[in-house]
């Protein structure tokens, strides 16, 4: 499972020119589910993101988590995070999970994030063509992969 976490001042997701989710300060998470992902990947990644200390404390140092900052989260499914460009110029998405596996994993990840931060987590629309808008704060953008665990 791979996530691109962006600390944002604001973010929104639109489908067919209609805003379906929007937040102020918090995280926009682009989430890719891989065919080899398991429930353990979900728990590890959700916990890592919930505890990630990238929000400013009283002294301006990145020392607070999303849990401590009270920020909101939008999670957007993005199978293209598992693109392989090793061969040729057209990406292969063979490692990305098919919807029958990816949808329940995505939904479980969203539920675990909500439990960890103690509030609702907003989403995109799985499988839809989405327009994602954000104002990156910092910018702070972090990539985490549950298979690499860096």
C-alpha positions, 0 to 999 in steps of 0.5 A: 500500500502506497500513500502520498501525504500532502499537508494542506491549507485546504483541499477539495475533490470534485466529480462532474464539476461538483465538489464532493469533499472539502477540508481546511487544514490537514492531509490530502492522502492519495492512496494506492492499493497493491495486489499483495496488500493485506489488512496488516498493511492498512493498520501499519500505514494508517497508524504511521500517518496518524502519528506523523509529526509534520504540523507546527507546534507553538515554536513553529517546529514540525512536532505535532501529528494530525491527531494533535493538530485537529486537522481534517483528512481527505483520502483519494484512491489512486491506482496510478501510484503503483505504475511501473515505468521499467519497460518502455514509456507506457506505464504498467499498472499490473501491481495495482489491485483490481476494484474487487480487492481495492475498494474494501481495502480503501474503505477499511483504510478510511475507517481506520484513519477515522478511528485514529483521529477521532473524526470523520475522514472525507473521500473522493469517489472510487473509480471516478474521474476526479478533479483534486484541488489543494493548497500545499502547506509548506510544501510538505509532501511525504511518500510512505509505502507499507512494503518498504517501511522507511 
